[in-house]
Amino acid sequence: MPDQPKSHDPLPPLQHTGHPGELVGVGEDVWMDVIHKMDEVYSDLLQYEVALEEKNAKLEESQQFILSVLTSISDILVVCDRNGAIEEVNRSLEDFTGRDLAALRGTSVFELLADDQARAQLRHLFAVFGDQALHDCELPLRARDGSAVPVSLNCTPRFNAVGKSMGMVVTGRPVGELRRAYQALRQAHDDLKRTQQQLLHSEKMASLGRLVAGVAHELNNPISFILGNVHALKRYAGRLESYLGAIHGGDSADHIAQLRARLRIDRLLGDLPALIDGTIEGAERTRDIVDGLKRFSAIDREVNESFDLAAVIERAVSWVKRGARDSFHVRFSMPRKIPMTGSAGQMQQVMMNLVQNAWDATADQPEQWLDIVAEPDGNAGLLRVSFHDNGPGIDDKHLAHVFDPFFSTKQVGKGTGLGLSISYGIIERHGGRITAGNHPAGGAIFIVELPLPGSADQARRR
């Protein structure tokens, strides 16, 4: 057999036949491989083209989204490099300055400022803060009409994928807009406070109206006492006038002595101190009642005065009981004096509201009572006052809403639904809290916690 060519021997050169493009020595299998490879390459090219078109579509969509966002931003926006050269701006800045992007691109961001002092200040801030963010820096910018408009600027650094600083993004809003927004917010806040005060006063008047009869009865006692004492003093004044007339008229000693015994001058002089003291006591009692009424009915301002909470609770119970059923009993367990700081009038409204609610809740009970317990906790710096009645309690579905404005389980016309809501706000303003629940022994229980004078909570409230 003839020797076979080795694998490293060169292949015989291809030769052409007489037909153009036809190669000698190339089999059909080789052509099939070439065609298959060409199909694979063509398929890959098609896939690359489809993927490239999808990426281009996504890129165009992202660019369109970014452009729409930049166009929609009402605040001015400037993108600059590390040297302060402007690279991109939004339409708000173009409208503000009266210059388009083509005119602004490449110029310095410092040229947007209205004067040299502002430019120097911004350069200094850029140099000091470097790659840190800068917030709420008020500087004047030159508007399209040439005027200097104060603008609140925020500067945020931008970085590339490896964390290298690429420049700054500067956003800003004319301060005039912020001031108008602040004024509108302040006006809304003032209106809300005024409405709150009106609601507070309306609830006070509603409570006061229910208690007019009781207060009138309470005023009647000291006034009647004063009136009786004044009549007695008037009679005593007539006797003294007759006795002193006889003395100054030069009557004999025997006649004066007889007149003294007949007019009972000695007994009169002994009664005078008690009559005067009783009259003063009645007048002071009347003054205290009237003063309490004035404090309760007046529109309270933010006051911070010292008062005795025990006296406030007792007065609230007294006023409610005067207009309540005789069968409604209130039992106290509290110190004789409870010094507190805040508004006595507002606190009396809270106490009256809680007592009134207990009176309403026990209306259908054979026996009606309310236990009021006040316990100072020196360790916690709190005073806890609990109001436990023997009514039916609070339905579980209503517990979460008892302090909501206008929420009430009473019949229409029996309440405004604001009492507990206003009480909640008053206690909160005094640095405390009020909670409602059902007592394990039955009935509802309201617990008021207030910071004691000098405690940390009281200091924070001040």
Secondary structure, 3 states (H helix, E strand, C coil): CCCCCCCCCCCCCCEECCCCCCEECCCHHHHHHHHHHHHHHHHHHHHHHHHHHHHHHHHHHHHHHHHHHHHHCCCEEEEECCCCEEEEECHHHHHHHCCCHHHHCCCEHHHHECCHHHHHHHHHHHHHHCCCCEEEEEEEEECCCCCEEEEEEEEEEEECCCCCEEEEEEEEEEHHHHHHHHHHHHHHHHHHHHHHHHHHHHHHHHHHHHCHHHHHHHHHHHHHHHHHHHHHHHHHHHHHHHHHHHHHCCCCHHHHHHHHHHCCHHHHHHHHHHHHHHHHHHHHHHHHHHHHHHHHHCCCCCCCEEEEHHHHHHHHHHHHHHCCCCCEEEEEECCCCCEEEECHHHHHHHHHHHHHHHHHHCCCCCCEEEEEEEEEECCCCEEEEEEEECCCCCCHHHHHHCCCCCCCCCCCCCCCCCHHHHHHHHHHHCCCEEEEEECCCCCEEEEEEEECCCCHHHHHHC
